[in-house]
Amino acid sequence: MDLGGGGGSDPRQIEESKPLLGEMSAVDGQRLGGAAPCRRALLHCHGMRYKLLQEGDIQVCVIRHPRTFLSKILTAKFLRRWEPHHLALADAGLASATPTGYMENSISYSAIEDVQLLSWENAPKYCLQLTVPGGTVLLQAANSYLRDQWFHSLQWKKKIYKYKKVLSNPSRWEVVLKEIRTLVDMALTSPLQDDSIHQAPLEIVSKLLSENNSLTTQDHESIIVAIAPLLENNHPPPDLCEFFCKHCRERPRSMVVIEVFTPVVQRILKHNMACFSGFTESLLFGQDFGKCPRLRLFTQEYILALNELNAGMEVVKKFIHSMHGPTGQCPHPRVLPNLVAVCLAAIYSCYEEFINSRDNSPSLKEIRNGCQQQCDRKPNLPLRLLHTSPDLVSQEVALTESRLKSVIVTSNEIHVEVERNNTANQKLTANVGNDSEPNLIDCLMVSPTCSTMSIELSAQADRILGCYVEILKMLSDYDDWRPALASLLQPIPFPKEALAHEKFTKELKYVIQRFAEDPRQEVHSCLLSVRAGKDGWFQLYSPGGVACDDDGELFASMVRVCNNVHILMGSCYKTKKFLLSLAENKLGPCMLLALRGNQTMVEILCLMLEYNIIDNNDTQLQIISTLESTDVGKRMYEQLCDRQRELKELQRKGGPTRLTLPSKSTDADLARLLSSGSFGNLENLSLAFTNVTSACAEHLIKLPSLKQLNLWSTQFGDAGLRLLSEHLTMLQVLNLCETPVTDAGLLALSSMKSLCSLNMNSTKLSADTYEDLKAKLPNLKEVDVRYTEAW
């Protein structure tokens, strides 16, 4: 049997050993092409190949003799009796499943002096000779193939046992390095075909490195180069991955990183099995990454090491391109999900400090209640439900249950008014005492204070974040990868701290824009929520969403492509369903953008009217007023009225009685809306969570029927209050919660004798001014002065 080396190579192995960065010549003044100086050629064995035996049935005969009589005994016509045994090739020796007779005691590999094939003319057929002290053990197989399989398996087990012993207590590292090279050559030339043939030497070296921390950098690189041929077709074991990670961190510019680690990472990304059929954990780790997360960590550190080169992201970009391939279709389906898993885990690690520390990172429930830092959190006190009904906007905190006239809840059950759907009757309820966490996007959108949540990453975390968000951008540029990437990101698999981080959402916006621009339905449909009741990128980047920084341009493009596809498909049902979803969840942003002249949103509002999506007359009238506030809207609305004359009839009945301005609206938006039609019937106006200031007061005083005004969390100040007090003397309900008003403006309210409900929560109200107002406002029945000096 020919056990020599050399021979041809497998085409798959040739492909795997190609340098991924071969095209990146002369980057950073280093030679990045080809890994030949650091890697020896793979040695392949001619002839028969065998599977490594772990156990098997075989005949055993033991002969006790002086060595000088061995040949005579073996050539004798009859040998002593043979015993059948089921032998196991354990890590330390040869043992029988029935320890009796010849095999009553196991045979240690260290006691086996030699293993030979019996080749004498008169020797028993298919026998192996194991030379042990004081005699010989003969093993007889059923045929020549089994005999050779036992022969090579025993030799392998014996040598591996020896190397484990030798390398467990190293004395001189030059000898150790020589032994490692011999061990690697043995694995490369072995006729045995088994995963453990290459894994066993890697595990021995891995253990050696983990138990010896005094190695020099040169020792590190010499060992890495020595074991490089084994890594081309095998994943490194966990301890070895940790050693590689350390090397990438400490010596990112080392040639070993480029020339040796590149094919290893290539194999991990091409052959690792990622599974994305579950929750965030499977997204972060994948199937194989879950079993060995250090493979993922090694891949992360390798990419970061590439980014540390002078060319930085240019090197990473060429690496990603080499993984995709030069054609329009990547031939390796596992590359994309594995890259995404690595990116998600790296991004998650950037916010790990905030996730694990409640002092720096509020929980979902805390974010929902204003993202207050620990030192700023207010004590547990009763909070009220803020209604938008005509009879009540804010309610008084009663001291006793007998005085309770409204819904009062403790801090364990907090009700917050929001303009999530921008309709007067929409209210968001959060049960903080419940174990289940609220909707993620709701948590980030409830209060404008959340958008100012301060997240400052360390310099290292900031570099990691920048690198891996940039990789997500690169992935989104490949047409064939974009559908799968959109699907993987559809559940929004990022931590809430990342979504509240302005830098992250701003950088990720490029990826979402690429999805929105893609005409394929399987791509842009992933911008919507993955299931009912769960918001998606569509909501996150809408006006009022925590990630929106462009006044809704991206949101408009997302709406445009989704709506155009539904219309082109000719599906009236799908178009109506899409419009209904917008009306239920994003009517406010749509009206705000239409108010600012966005043609897409003007078309959307016209379609809502045409398909009778809106049932409420006040909301319909507000949409009509919004359309008539711009030239493009007025033109399209007139065309719509030519087809549906009942809209004109609706408008003739007068303007709306209730109006809610979308969040983030400005003074100019309010002025444009109020100047577009008749609002003589308007009684209830909510400007809560908008950006209006005192400048809008000159438009508010032109609303003669106004009785309820909600200015919660706006920049409306003293000057505006003084103007209101002079003209809106019939105002009954006024909400000034979290506005910058002071005593100078609040004193002017004493002339508004019709006021029966006044909310001055979290203002600069003094105790003296409060007493003065109570004395001069006889109809004032409900007042909120919490978190003021008068409280």
C-alpha positions, -999 to 999 in steps of 0.1 A, spaced: 0 0 0 14 33 -10 13 58 19 34 84 3 25 121 -1 19 143 -32 -7 138 -59 -35 159 -73 -58 182 -54 -95 185 -51 -109 215 -71 -130 225 -41 -98 227 -20 -82 248 -47 -111 273 -46 -111 274 -8 -74 282 -7 -76 311 -31 -65 344 -14 -97 365 -9 -78 397 -9 -56 388 -38 -68 418 -58 -59 442 -31 -23 447 -40 -1 473 -23 -27 483 3 -10 501 32 23 493 17 18 456 25 17 426 2 -19 415 5 -21 391 -25 -15 354 -21 -9 336 11 19 313 -2 47 326 21 26 316 52 11 284 40 25 250 30 9 231 2 -16 205 12 -3 169 10 -27 143 -3 -25 106 0 -27 82 -30 -46 49 -29 -72 37 -5 -89 60 20 -103 48 53 -127 60 79 -112 63 114 -123 34 135 -136 40 170 -146 4 177 -151 -29 160 -152 -67 161 -118 -86 157 -100 -118 166 -74 -115 193 -44 -138 201 -18 -130 227 16 -147 226 40 -145 256 75 -152 243 112 -140 242 116 -120 211 142 -144 196 115 -171 192 90 -148 176 95 -158 140 93 -195 149 61 -191 168 45 -171 140 55 -195 113 42 -225 132 13 -243 116 -10 -239 145 -12 -209 169 -28 -208 203 -65 -202 204 -81 -170 191 -107 -150 210 -134 -128 195 -135 -93 210 -153 -61 204 -125 -36 208 -128 1 214 -100 25 203 -102 49 233 -81 80 237 -56 63 260 -56 27 248 -72 -4 234 -100 -19 255 -125 -48 251 -163 -45 257 -159 -79 275 -127 -76 296 -119 -113 298 -93 -137 285 -65 -120 265 -82 -86 269 -89 -87 306 -67 -56 309 -67 -28 284 -36 -21 264 -22 14 267 -10 31 235 22 40 254 28 2 259 26 -6 222 61 -4 209 52 -11 173 23 -18 149 30 -39 118 12 -58 91 21 -95 91 36 -102 56 54 -135 60 45 -162 37 30 -186 63 16 -160 86 -21 -160 94 -42 -140 70 -52 -104 76 -33 -100 108 -17 -71 126 12 -75 150 12 -52 181 46 -55 199 42 -50 237 66 -57 265 70 -95 270 51 -106 240 29 -99 209 -7 -92 204 -22 -104 171 -53 -89 157 -70 -108 128 -96 -90 107 -121 -104 83 -105 -91 51 -76 -70 40 -95 -37 39 -106 -40 75 -70 -51 84 -56 -19 68 -83 2 85 -74 -12 119 -37 -6 111 -40 30 102 -65 38 130 -42 22 156 -12 41 142 -32 74 143 -45 68 179 -10 59 191 6 90 175 -21 114 187 -17 100 222 21 106 220 17 142 208 -8 149 235 18 138 261 47 156 244 30 189 239 13 189 273 46 198 291 67 218 267 102 226 277 118 242 246 96 261 221 118 254 192 112 216 198 75 222 203 72 241 170 90 212 152 66 187 168 36 208 157 48 208 121 53 170 122 19 166 137 3 187 109 22 168 82 10 135 97 -26 147 96 -22 159 60 -7 127 48 -29 102 67 -51 79 45 -78 83 71 -108 103 61 -125 118 92 -133 152 106 -113 143 137 -81 137 117 -76 175 112 -96 185 143 -75 165 168 -42 183 160 -60 217 162 -74 208 196 -40 197 208 -25 230 197 -55 249 211 -50 234 245 -13 241 243 -19 278 236 -46 281 263 -23 267 290 8 288 280 4 326 282 41 334 281 45 331 244 60 359 224 44 374 194 69 356 171 59 323 188 22 331 181 28 337 144 50 307 140 24 284 154 -4 300 133 16 295 102 24 259 111 -12 249 116 -25 270 86 -29 241 62 -53 223 86 -75 254 89 -83 256 52 -109 228 55 -117 229 92 -132 254 117 -108 263 145 -119 250 179 -131 275 205 -99 280 224 -80 285 191 -107 310 180 -100 330 212 -63 329 205 -69 342 169 -92 369 183 -64 381 206 -39 381 178 -63 402 156 -67 427 184 -31 430 193 -15 428 159 -42 438 133 -15 447 108 3 414 109 6 396 76 -7 365 93 -41 382 97 -43 388 59 -26 356 46 -36 329 71 -69 341 86 -85 352 53 -92 316 40 -103 306 75 -129 334 77 -139 326 41 -147 291 50 -166 301 81 -188 325 61 -193 301 32 -200 270 52 -214 280 85 -251 272 87 -270 303 99 -306 299 110 -329 329 110 -362 313 116 -366 325 152 -360 355 174 -332 379 179 -310 352 194 -309 332 162 -303 364 143 -273 372 164 -258 338 165 -271 315 138 -271 278 142 -234 271 142 -226 304 158 -249 294 186 -229 262 191 -196 280 189 -200 318 194 -163 322 193 -164 315 155 -185 346 152 -162 366 175 -132 356 155 -149 367 123 -158 400 140 -122 406 151 -108 397 117 -130 423 100 -121 449 126 -84 440 120 -89 447 83 -105 480 92 -74 490 112 -53 491 81 -45 524 66 -70 519 38 -96 510 64 -131 504 50 -117 502 15 -101 469 25 -133 457 42 -152 466 10 -129 446 -11 -132 417 13 -171 418 11 -168 420 -27 -146 389 -27 -171 371 -6 -199 380 -31 -179 372 -62 -175 391 -95 -208 380 -110 -243 394 -104 -253 364 -83 -234 352 -52 -228 315 -56 -227 309 -18 -261 312 -2 -248 312 33 -225 341 30 -251 368 34 -270 355 65 -236 348 82 -224 383 75 -257 397 88 -254 376 119 -219 389 125 -230 425 120 -260 422 143 -239 407 171 -212 433 167 -237 462 168 -254 446 198 -221 445 217 -216 482 212 -247 489 234 -241 461 258 -230 485 286 -263 504 283 -283 472 280 -268 458 312 -268 490 332 -302 504 343 -285 536 355 -274 545 320 -301 527 300 -338 528 309 -359 498 302 -386 497 276 -411 507 302 -389 536 314 -384 548 279 -421 548 275 -424 571 304 -400 597 292 -365 582 292 -357 598 325 -323 592 340 -321 576 374 -313 609 391 -341 627 374 -369 602 379 -399 616 398 -413 598 428 -441 573 426 -472 595 425 -507 593 411 -509 603 375 -541 612 356 -556 601 324 -555 630 300 -587 629 279 -593 648 247 -631 646 251 -650 678 249 -659 678 285 -624 673 299 -587 675 288 -569 673 321 -580 661 355 -571 671 390 -553 648 414 -577 642 442 -565 639 477 -593 614 487 -614 589 469 -645 609 478 -633 638 458 -623 617 428 -642 629 397 -619 614 371 -599 583 364 -569 583 387 -543 556 385 -511 549 405 -476 548 391 -481 511 385 -507 518 358 -498 549 338 -520 562 310 -504 586 286 -521 606 259 -503 605 225 -511 615 190 -500 581 176 -528 578 151 -534 615 151 -571 611 158 -588 627 187 -600 595 203 -567 575 201 -550 569 235 -521 547 244 -522 527 276 -491 512 292 -495 489 321 -461 492 338 -469 466 364 -473 440 337 -444 417 328 -450 420 291 -431 448 275 -449 473 252 -445 477 215 -409 488 207 -416 517 184 -444 529 207 -419 531 235 -396 552 214 -423 575 200 -445 582 231 -426 613 242 -404 638 224 -380 636 254 -370 601 242 -355 616 210 -331 635 231 -320 604 250 -282 607 253 -262 577 243 -224 582 241 -204 552 231 -168 547 239 -142 553 212 -138 516 205 -175 509 205 -180 539 181 -154 524 157 -171 490 158 -205 505 152 -192 526 123 -175 495 107 -205 472 109 -231 497 99 -210 504 69 -209 467 61 -247 466 62 -247 495 37 -223 475 14 -246 445 16 -276 466 6 -258 477 -26 -259 442 -41 -291 436 -60 -291 398 -54 -286 402 -17 -311 430 -11 -343 408 -9 -328 384 17 -312 413 36 -345 432 38 -362 400 50 -335 395 77 -339 430 90 -377 432 88 -382 422 124 -359 451 135 -334 429 153 -315 457 169 -316 466 206 -338 495 216 -308 515 227 -295 514 191 -328 527 178 -327 555 203 -292 564 192 -293 592 166 -259 582 150 -270 546 144 -304 554 129 -289 581 107 -263 558 93 -288 529 89 -311 552 69 -290 545 38 -300 508 40 -336 516 45 -335 540 15 -321 513 -7 -350 491 3 -375 519 -4 -359 525 -39 -360 488 -49 -391 482 -72 -393 446 -62 -422 439 -39 -403 413 -19 -378 440 -9 -399 471 -1 -427 451 15 -402 443 43 -403 479 53 -437 471 68 -442 453 101 -435 416 102 -469 409 117 -500 427 130 -495 447 161 -457 451 156 -443 482 140 -415 481 113 -391 504 96 -420 522 80 -431 535 114 -396 541 127 -386 565 99 -420 582 97 -424 618 109 -426 617 146 -406 584 147 -374 584 167 -353 578 136 -369 605 113 -344 634 107 -355 645 72 -390 659 76 -404 627 62 -386 625 28 -377 588 33 -412 581 47 -427 596 15 -405 575 -7 -415 544 12 -452 553 8 -448 561 -29 -431 528 -39 -456 507 -18 -486 525 -32 -474 525 -68 -468 488 -68 -503 482 -55 -518 504 -82 -497 488 -109 -507 454 -98 -543 465 -103 -554 453 -69 -581 476 -55 -582 454 -24 -545 457 -17 -546 495 -24 -575 500 1 -558 478 26 -526 498 23 -544 531 26 -564 518 56 -531 509 73 -518 544 67 -550 560 80 -549 539 111 -513 544 120 -497 573 100 -524 597 91 -507 625 110 -474 622 92 -492 620 59 -511 652 66 -480 670 78 -461 662 46 -490 670 24 -493 703 43 -457 710 33 -464 703 -3 -452 667 -7 -470 655 -39 -469 618 -29 -487 626 4 -512 648 -15 -520 618 -37 -524 595 -7 -548 619 10 -569 622 -22 -570 584 -25 -581 581 11 -611 604 3 -618 586 -30 -618 551 -15 -638 564 16 -611 552 39 -620 579 65 -653 577 83 -651 606 107 -664 639 93 -640 661 113 -610 641 100 -623 642 64 -627 680 68 -592 683 82 -578 663 52 -597 686 28 -583 717 46 -548 702 43 -552 696 6 -565 731 0 -535 746 18 -511 740 -12 -514 746 -49 -508 710 -58 -532 698 -32 -559 723 -43 -555 712 -79 -558 675 -72 -587 680 -48 -606 699 -74 -601 670 -98 -613 646 -72 -644 668 -65 -653 666 -102 -656 628 -97 -671 628 -63 -694 658 -58 -704 646 -23 -671 660 -10 -682 695 -19 -714 689 -1 -695 678 30 -674 709 29 -705 732 26 -717 720 60 -689 739 76 -654 732 89 -644 706 115 -653 709 152 -621 691 163 -586 693 149 -553 677 159 -522 690 143 -496 662 136 -466 660 159 -435 680 148 -458 706 130 -445 742 131 -460 776 133 -458 778 95 -477 745 91 -505 757 115 -508 790 97 -509 773 63 -537 749 75 -558 776 92 -556 799 62 -568 771 38 -605 770 47 -632 778 72 -626 769 108 -654 789 123 -669 758 139 -636 746 155 -641 740 192 -613 716 201 -577 721 189 -548 699 200 -512 711 193 -496 687 217 -461 675 209 -457 699 180 -430 726 176 -453 756 177 -443 787 196 -460 818 208 -459 831 173 -489 809 164 -511 828 189 -520 854 162 -537 826 142 -553 810 173 -572 842 182 -590 840 149 -609 809 160 -640 824 177 -656 791 187 -625 776 203 -632 761 237 -605 736 243 -568 741 235 -541 715 242 -505 729 241 -488 701 260 -451 699 254 -448 728 230 -427 759 230 -457 782 236 -446 809 260 -457 840 280 -462 863 250 -486 839 234 -506 835 267 -510 872 270 -524 874 234 -548 845 240 -561 860 273 -571 892 254 -591 874 226 -601 839 236 -621 849 267 -646 820 261 -618 793 264 -629 766 289 -601 740 289 -563 748 286 -534 724 288 -500 741 294 -482 710 307 -444 711 301 -445 745 284 -420 773 292 -446 796 306 -439 816 337 -458 837 362 -456 867 338 -478 849 313 -499 828 337 -511 859 355 -528 871 323 -551 840 325 -570 857 353 -591 875 326 -603 842 311 -633 838 334 -647 808 315 -618 785 323 -629 755 342 -599 732 336 -563 743 336 -532 721 335 -499 738 346 -480 706 353 -442 710 351 -443 748 345 -426 777 364 -457 784 383 -452 800 417 -474 795 448 -484 832 449 -496 832 412 -515 800 418 -534 815 447 -541 846 426 -555 825 398 -577 805 421 -592 837 435 -598 853 401 -611 823 382 -644 814 399 -653 786 374 -619 768 378 -628 733 390 -599 712 379 -563 722 380 -530 704 378 -500 720 395 -477 690 400 -440 695 397 -443 732 403 -435 755 432 -473 756 440 -475 718 444 
